[in-house]
Amino acid sequence: MAPPETPYQPYADVHKNVEGPGDARPTALQVVKDCDVIGKLGDKTILVTGCSSGLGIETAKALYETGARLFLTARNIPKLEEVIDDIVTKSENKSYPRPEAIEMHLDDLASVRKGAEEFKTKSGGKLNILIHNAGVMATPYSKTKDGFELQIGTNHFAHFLLFQLLKPLMLQSAKDSSTTSRVINLSSGGHHFSRLRLDDINWEEDYNKWQAYGSSKTANIYMANSITRHYGSHGLHGLSVHPGGIFTDLSRHMTEEDYAIFGDFEGLIKTFKTPEQGAATTVWAAVSPHFEGKNGGRYLEDVGESAPHPGRESGGSGYAEWAYDDEAEEHLWKLSCEAVCVPNVD
C-alpha cells in the first residue's frame, strides 16, 4: 500500500497547541457526533477486543451511542459485565441493544478460536467492523501458550487469527450491505522502536522489551495494509491507529528507567490525552465516511491520516520510514498464516 500524498487531517487545528489531557482535542463521543452517526448505525455489528479497561471502554462507550450491535471481549467477564452495565446505565438512550460479552484470552489461540465461534453464533454471521484494541506493552520476556513471544503473540498473532476466522463474515457483510467492512488495528507511535523482526519473530535472541513492542506494533500496521491489498476490491479494508499517549493499564510494566527513555517527561505529559480523547482516532476510523469504499491501508493519528516522520526513535507524530513496505507486509502475512495454521488464500 502507498501512504496518502496529502494526508486528510480534519482536526489538525486543535492538535497544534496541546495543553494536556482534557484540552480541546476531540473525544470519541465528539467524533461520533461530528460524523453524524448518533443512533444511525443500527444495521451494523461491531466487535471490539479488550474492553474491560482503558481505551476499550471508551471505544465501546462512544460506539454504543451509534445504535450498533456491539460485541465486546475481555479475559474477565464479570468485570466486563460491570463495564457494560455502566455504559448502558449512563447512556441517555435506553433503546439501543445491550452490548454482549465474549470471553477471549489473546495469549491462547484456542481461546481465540472459541471466542470466534461464540461470536459467529451470537451475531448471526454478521460483522461490519472489527476493532483489534487489546494489547500488552514492554513486558518481561515470556511466551504465550502457543509459544510466541508475549507481545507479538498477543498484539499480532492472536488478532491475525481472529481476523482470519471472521473474514468470511466481513466479506459477506460488505456484500450484503453494499458498504465497506473495516478492520482497525491499534498500533502505536511505538512502532518507531523497531522494524519487524522477521528473522527472529519470537525474539529468541537478544530480547529487548521496547524493540519487541515496536516490532509488534509495526506488525499491526503491516496487517492492516495487507488486508486492504488482499481484500479492498471486495469491500474489506484495514486501518491502523496510533491513539496517542494515555495513562492506562497498558503501562503497568513500565519502570522509572523506562519513563526516563522519553526524556522531558513534563513536556511529554502535555501531549498526553484522556482515555476519552485517546479513543477518538479509533472511533473515527470506524465511523468516518472518509473510509467508505476508499482510503484503506492508512496509518492514522490525532483523528486524521498520518504524515511521514522517518528516523524517529520513539513514539510521536508521523510514521516511520518502514511503515509502508509491500514486501515485508507480504512476508509477515505468509508467516502469520503458517504460525496460526490458517490457509494462505484470498
Number of C-alpha atoms within 10 A of each C-alpha: 18 12 19 15 7 9 15 16 16 11 13 13 11 13 16 9 13 16 15 16 20 15 18 14 24 22 25 26 24 17 24 23 15 13 14 14 18 19 17 12 17 16 12 18 21 24 24 22 25 25 28 25 17 21 29 24 23 25 27 27 25 24 24 28 23 23 22 23 21 24 22 27 25 23 17 16 17 13 14 23 19 11 21 22 13 13 20 19 11 10 14 9 12 10 10 17 13 17 22 17 22 23 22 24 20 28 23 17 22 15 16 20 18 15 18 21 14 13 23 16 11 13 18 10 15 23 27 24 26 25 27 26 24 23 23 18 24 21 19 15 14 12 16 17 14 14 12 21 23 29 30 29 28 24 27 28 25 28 25 24 22 21 20 18 17 19 20 14 20 28 22 19 23 21 15 10 12 11 14 25 30 31 27 26 30 26 30 27 24 25 31 28 22 20 20 26 17 14 7 10 18 19 20 10 8 7 13 14 17 21 20 28 27 29 25 34 34 31 29 32 32 33 28 28 29 25 24 24 19 15 15 22 12 16 22 29 31 32 30 31 31 29 24 25 21 21 17 12 12 17 15 12 12 13 10 7 8 13 12 10 10 13 10 10 11 8 11 13 15 15 18 21 24 21 25 23 30 29 34 28 27 30 25 24 30 24 20 16 13 13 20 18 18 15 17 29 28 27 32 28 27 26 29 19 22 22 20 15 13 13 12 17 14 18 19 19 16 21 28 24 14 18 28 21 16 16 10 17 25 17 13 20 19 14 16 19 17 12 15 17 10 14 10 12 7 7
